[in-house]
Amino acid sequence: MNPFTYCNPVKVVFGAGRLAEAGAEAAKLGRRAFVVSYSDNSVKGTLARLGELFDAAGVAHEEFLEVVPNPPIEMVAVGVEKARAFGADLVVGVGGGSAMDAAKAIAAGVLYEHGDLWNMVYACHSNVTTQPPEKALPLMQIPTLPATGSEMNMCSVVSSLARKQKSYIWADCLFAKTAILDPELTYSLPPFQTACGGVDAISHVLEIFVNGQEKSDLLHEFQLGVIKTIIKDLPVVLANPTDADARAEIMWAATCGINGWASPGDAWTPIHQIGHVLTSHHGINHGSSLAIMMPPWMEYFKAKRPAPYERFEREIMPIPEFKAFIKRCGLPTTLSEKGVTEADIPGIVQGVKDVSFNADGVMSCIPPVTEADVYEVLRRAL
């Protein structure tokens, strides 16, 4: 196992009905909560209930409902100014990864002292000039979509409309103080969003498993356990959205998959790097981009590093069956389904190089990923 230093300070309040404790938990962190979420119907009930709980706890609150998928830094900047004007001393993210990531970026942006907020972002791995934030307002996260694990990690993924790029902010100050994980908040999710979240959570640990360190028995068992849990329970909740046990298992699996427990000493997520470019260049939503890219990645790299892929096939399912599983969940499995053609591939490869290739001209993982590798995986994904 690789050496590592690990710290995760997030207090987790988990279980059905635990949203009821949000007011009391918020009051421990601040008196003026800036609530970051969406304007659509998916969270209106949760936001209304949260407002009642905050009122009862004596926590003033203002809603910022301008979050959109792949939160643009331009939108974050608007949120920062509104949070400052409100005098926020606490930021609360309510929703999926986009809402929680936006909440993190706003909480850091309010106190950021290094100019343009895009300076916080690791937007070029070959020439890192990033100035990550050192401090942020206290954060509470309330996920309504199990997927990104943003509620219990130190990462915020944001995009730039002007630059057509998507990358991440990575800083200790982005850890939430408290995360309330109430599986009941996921019951009303549409099937497509549920499936996208499940596939995203699978990808977080799958990418570490096939691209990370070889000698780590405990971590590999943990990674495979997360994948097995989601593969078992995702069809259950797609068939019965209010299955309490399956919803709870998926919610906790998604959190554990990327809170650091499954990957200390590793940080290999190259499929995500391609997915980010598919989103920023072609508007493919995050879960779909991973659904499309995982099977061809596995088929291609199995020849270069067979051991982890063969173990995946022994303990979970053959790669073609995995692709069929994704399809049965209602997600796309080819780029052509999303209108991407072979003529688009060079531009996607360049986008991956611009953000994710290091100074040696490769993407860091095991084995290192070259420009030719990215091209071939994309070609197979057509």
Residue pairs with C-beta under 8 A, 6 or more apart in sequence:
1 213
1 215
1 216
1 218
1 219
1 264
1 265
2 213
2 216
2 264
2 265
2 266
3 265
4 264
4 265
6 260
6 264
7 172
8 152
8 153
8 175
8 259
8 260
9 175
9 177
10 151
10 152
10 175
10 176
10 177
10 178
10 179
10 259
11 177
11 178
11 179
12 152
12 178
12 179
12 181
12 255
13 21
13 25
13 178
13 179
13 180
13 181
14 181
14 182
14 251
14 252
15 181
15 182
15 183
15 248
16 182
16 183
16 184
16 244
16 248
17 182
17 184
18 180
18 181
18 182
19 46
19 49
19 50
19 53
19 142
19 180
19 182
19 184
19 185
20 53
21 180
22 50
22 53
22 54
22 140
22 142
22 180
23 50
23 53
23 54
23 55
23 56
23 57
23 59
24 57
25 140
25 178
25 180
26 33
26 53
26 54
26 57
26 59
26 90
26 92
26 140
27 57
27 58
27 59
28 178
29 90
29 138
29 140
29 177
29 178
30 59
30 88
30 89
30 90
30 137
30 138
31 58
31 59
31 60
31 89
31 90
32 59
32 60
32 61
32 62
32 86
32 87
32 88
32 89
32 90
33 54
33 59
33 60
33 61
33 62
33 88
33 90
33 91
33 92
33 140
34 61
34 62
34 64
34 79
34 82
34 83
34 86
34 88
34 90
34 91
34 92
34 106
34 137
35 47
35 50
35 61
35 62
35 63
35 64
35 92
35 94
36 64
36 67
36 79
36 91
36 92
36 93
36 94
36 99
36 102
36 103
36 106
37 43
37 47
37 63
37 64
37 65
37 67
37 93
37 94
37 95
37 99
38 65
38 67
38 68
38 95
38 98
38 99
39 65
39 66
42 95
42 144
42 188
42 189
43 94
43 95
43 99
43 144
45 188
46 94
46 142
46 144
46 185
47 63
47 65
47 94
50 61
50 92
50 94
50 142
51 61
51 63
54 60
54 61
55 61
59 90
61 92
62 82
62 86
62 88
64 79
64 82
64 83
64 106
66 75
66 78
66 79
67 75
67 95
67 98
67 99
67 102
68 75
68 98
69 98
69 285
69 286
70 98
70 157
70 158
70 159
70 166
70 279
70 280
70 286
71 98
71 99
71 101
71 102
71 105
71 157
71 158
71 159
72 158
72 159
72 160
72 161
73 105
73 117
73 118
73 121
73 158
73 159
73 160
74 160
74 161
74 162
75 102
76 102
76 105
76 106
76 109
76 117
76 158
77 109
77 117
79 102
79 105
79 106
79 109
80 106
80 109
80 110
80 112
80 117
83 91
83 106
83 107
83 110
83 137
84 110
88 110
88 137
89 137
89 138
90 137
90 138
90 139
90 140
91 103
91 104
91 106
91 107
91 110
91 136
91 137
91 138
91 139
91 140
92 103
92 139
92 140
92 141
92 142
93 99
93 100
93 101
93 102
93 103
93 104
93 139
93 140
93 141
93 142
93 150
93 151
93 176
94 142
94 144
95 142
95 143
95 144
95 145
96 143
96 144
96 145
96 147
96 148
96 193
96 197
97 145
97 147
97 148
97 150
97 157
97 200
97 286
100 141
100 143
100 148
100 150
100 151
101 148
101 150
101 155
101 156
101 157
101 158
102 156
102 158
103 139
103 141
104 136
104 139
104 150
104 156
104 169
104 174
105 117
105 120
105 156
105 158
105 169
107 136
107 137
107 138
107 139
107 174
108 120
108 133
108 135
108 136
108 156
108 169
108 171
108 173
108 174
109 117
109 120
109 133
110 136
110 137
111 133
111 135
111 136
111 137
112 120
112 133
114 120
114 131
118 160
118 163
119 129
119 130
119 131
120 130
120 131
120 132
120 133
120 169
120 171
121 130
121 158
121 160
121 167
121 168
121 169
122 128
122 130
122 132
122 167
122 168
122 169
122 170
123 130
123 160
123 163
123 165
123 167
123 355
124 354
124 355
125 355
125 356
125 357
125 358
125 359
125 364
126 357
126 358
126 359
126 361
127 359
132 169
132 170
132 171
133 169
133 171
133 173
133 174
134 171
134 173
135 173
136 171
136 173
136 174
138 177
139 174
139 175
139 176
139 177
140 176
140 177
140 178
140 179
140 180
141 150
141 151
141 152
141 176
141 178
141 179
141 180
142 151
142 179
142 180
142 182
142 185
143 150
143 151
143 179
143 181
143 185
143 251
143 255
144 185
144 186
144 189
145 186
145 189
145 193
145 194
145 197
146 186
146 197
146 198
146 201
146 250
146 251
146 253
146 254
146 255
147 196
147 197
147 198
147 200
147 201
147 254
147 287
148 157
148 200
148 254
148 258
149 201
149 204
149 254
149 255
149 256
149 257
149 258
149 259
150 156
151 176
151 179
151 181
151 255
152 175
152 176
152 179
152 255
152 258
152 259
153 174
153 175
153 258
153 259
153 260
154 170
154 171
154 172
154 173
154 174
154 175
155 168
155 169
155 170
155 174
155 258
156 168
156 169
156 174
157 166
157 167
157 168
157 169
157 276
158 166
158 167
158 168
158 169
159 165
159 166
159 167
159 279
159 280
160 166
164 280
164 281
164 351
165 280
165 351
165 354
165 355
166 276
166 277
166 279
166 280
166 355
167 276
167 355
179 255
181 251
181 252
181 255
183 244
183 247
183 248
183 251
184 244
184 247
186 194
186 237
186 247
186 250
186 251
187 241
187 242
187 247
188 241
189 197
189 241
191 238
191 241
191 330
192 330
192 331
193 287
194 234
194 237
194 238
194 241
195 234
195 238
195 287
195 291
195 329
195 330
195 331
196 285
196 286
196 287
196 288
196 291
196 331
197 250
197 254
197 287
198 230
198 234
198 250
198 254
198 329
199 287
199 290
199 291
199 294
199 326
199 329
199 331
200 254
200 286
200 287
200 290
201 226
201 230
201 250
201 253
201 254
201 257
201 258
202 226
202 227
202 230
202 231
202 257
202 294
203 269
203 271
203 272
203 290
203 294
204 257
204 258
204 262
204 269
205 222
205 223
205 224
205 226
205 227
205 257
205 258
205 262
205 263
206 223
206 227
206 271
206 294
206 312
207 268
207 269
207 270
207 271
207 272
208 219
208 223
208 262
208 263
208 266
208 268
208 269
209 220
209 223
209 224
209 227
209 308
209 312
210 298
210 301
210 305
210 308
210 309
210 312
211 268
211 269
211 270
211 301
211 365
211 366
212 219
212 263
212 266
212 268
212 365
212 366
213 219
213 265
213 266
213 366
214 307
214 366
216 265
216 266
219 262
219 263
219 264
219 266
220 308
220 311
222 256
222 261
222 262
223 257
223 262
223 263
224 311
224 312
224 315
224 316
226 253
226 256
226 257
226 262
227 316
228 315
228 316
229 249
229 250
229 253
230 250
230 253
230 254
231 316
231 317
231 325
232 249
233 243
233 246
233 249
233 250
233 253
234 250
234 329
235 328
235 329
236 243
236 246
237 243
237 246
237 247
237 250
238 329
238 330
240 246
241 247
256 262
268 364
268 365
268 366
270 297
270 356
270 363
270 365
270 369
271 290
271 293
271 294
271 297
272 290
273 352
273 355
273 356
273 363
274 289
274 293
274 348
274 352
274 374
274 377
274 378
275 284
275 286
275 289
275 290
275 293
276 289
276 355
276 356
277 348
277 351
277 352
277 355
278 284
278 289
278 292
278 293
278 335
278 338
278 340
278 348
279 285
279 286
279 289
280 351
281 344
281 347
281 348
281 351
282 338
282 339
282 340
282 344
282 348
284 292
284 338
284 340
287 331
288 331
288 332
288 338
291 326
291 329
291 331
291 332
291 333
292 332
292 333
292 334
292 335
292 337
292 338
292 381
293 377
293 381
294 322
294 326
295 319
295 320
295 322
295 323
295 326
295 333
296 377
296 378
296 380
296 381
297 377
298 309
298 312
298 319
298 322
299 319
299 380
300 373
300 376
300 377
300 380
301 309
301 367
301 373
301 377
302 309
302 310
302 319
304 367
305 366
305 367
309 319
312 319
312 322
313 319
316 322
317 325
323 333
326 333
327 333
332 338
334 381
334 382
335 378
335 381
335 382
336 382
340 348
340 382
341 382
342 379
342 382
345 375
345 378
345 379
346 375
348 374
348 378
349 371
349 374
349 375
349 378
352 363
352 374
353 371
353 374
356 363
357 363
357 371
358 364
360 368
361 370
361 371
362 368
362 369
362 370
363 369
363 370
363 374
